[in-house]
Amino acid sequence: MAESILNSKAGDKFQAYSAGSRPADKINPYAVKVMEEVNVDISNKTPQSAEKYLDMKFDFVITLCDKMKEECPNFPGNPIVAHWGMPDADEIQGNEEEKLKEFRKTRNEILKRIEFFINLPMEKLDRISMENMTKEIGSQK
C-alpha cells in the first residue's frame, strides 16, 4: 500500500519500491479493496523480496513491519533508514468487516505519514535533521 500511495502522491519527487523479508504469494485482497476506496489500484502488484533491490541505491529505506525492521538488509549508498511500525497484514484477525476496518486504519495511517514525509522541506534540511524528522514521522499518532 505504501509504495502505491507514495508514488501516487509524490509525483516526480520520489520513486517508491515495496519489498519484504518474506513476501506473500499475492497482494492481500483486503489491501486491494481499501486502496480502491481511495482510487489507487494495486490489484496488479506482486509482492517482492528485498533481495531483489540489494544492488539499488536509495535515499530512504522506510520499514513498516517489525519483521522487516529486524531483517532489513544493508543497501548501498548510505540511505536514511527509518521505521514506521504498522500492524502486519497477515496477523489481522476477525471477520471481513473487522479486517476491512483494520486495513482502512492502516491505509489512513500510511496516507498521513506519507503526507508528512513528502511535505518535509528536504532541500532546506541537513542529513541529520532529515533523518531525525523521517524517523519522527513513524512515532506520530
N, C-alpha and C positions, 0 to 999 in steps of 0.2 A: 504494500500500500504506500509506504513512504517514498519509494522510488518514483512511482507514478504521480504522487502528489507533488513532490519537488519538481519533477520535470514539467508538470502542467502549470505550476505556479511561478517558476523562476525564469521562464523564457530561455534566453541565451546565457544567462548569468551562471547557471550550473548545469552539469550533466550528471544525473544520479544513476547509480547501479545498485542492485539489490542482490545480496547473496547470504547464505547461511552456512553454518558449520555442518549441519545435517539437513539439507533441503528436502522438502517433501517431494512426492512424485508430481503433484499438480497443485495449482493455486486453490486455496480453501474457498469453497463456494460461498461461504458467508462473507468473506472478504470481497469477492466479486460483487455480491449483491449490495453491500453497503457502499462500495465505491461507485456503482451505477447510480446510487441515490444522489451523488454529488457530481454526476456526469463525467466520471473518469472510468474508462473501460480498461480493466486488467484481465479480461477473460482469455486473451491470447498469450499472456505472460507465462513463462515457465520458471519454476524455482531454480536457482543457480547455486553452485557451491562457491565459496570464497576462493577456493583453489583456482578457479577459472581466471581470477583477476590478479594473481600474485605478481605478474610482471608489469602491471599498470601502476603509474604514479598518480596518486590522488592528493588533492589539497586537504581534504577532510575525509575521515573514516568515522562514521557515527553508527554505533551499535545500538540495537533496540531491545534485543532479548539477552537475558543474563548468560545463557549458554554461549552466545556469540562473543559477549564481552570477555568471558574467560578463555575462549578458544580463538580469539581474533588473531589472524596471522600478522606478521610484520610486513607492511607494504613498503616498497621502495619510495624514496623521496621525502621521508620525514613528514608525513601528513599530521595534521592536528587530529587527535583521536579523542572522541567524547562518547559517553554512554548515556542514552536517553531511555532508561528502562521502561519497558512496556510489558503487559501480560503476554505470555506465549500463546498464540492462537490455538496450538494443539492441546493446550491444557484448559481451555474454556469449557466448562461443564454446563449442563442444563438442557431444557427443551429448546425448540427452534427459536421462539421469541426471546428467551433469556440469552441465547447465543448471539442473536442479532443485536440485542441491546448492548452486550459487551463489545462486539465488533464495532458498533457505532461509537461507543465511548472511546475505544482505541483509535478509530479513524479521526474523531474530533480532536483528540489529544495530539495526534500526529499533525493534523492541519494547523493547530495552534502553534505548536513548536516550530514547524516549518515557516509559518508566517513570521515569527520572531527571528528565525535564522536568516531568512532572505532579506529582512529589513535591517540587519546589523550594518553599521556604517563601515564595512570592511576596508574600504580604501583609506579610511582615517585611523585604523587600528594597527598597533604593532602586533607581532605574532603572539606574545604572551597575553595581551588583552583579548585578542580574537579567540585564543584557546580557552581562556577563562570564561568568556561570555558564551561560547559554544557549549562548554560543559555545564554552565549555569542553566541553560535552557532545559536540560534534562532533569533538573531538580525543581522546576516550576510546576505548580499545580493550578 
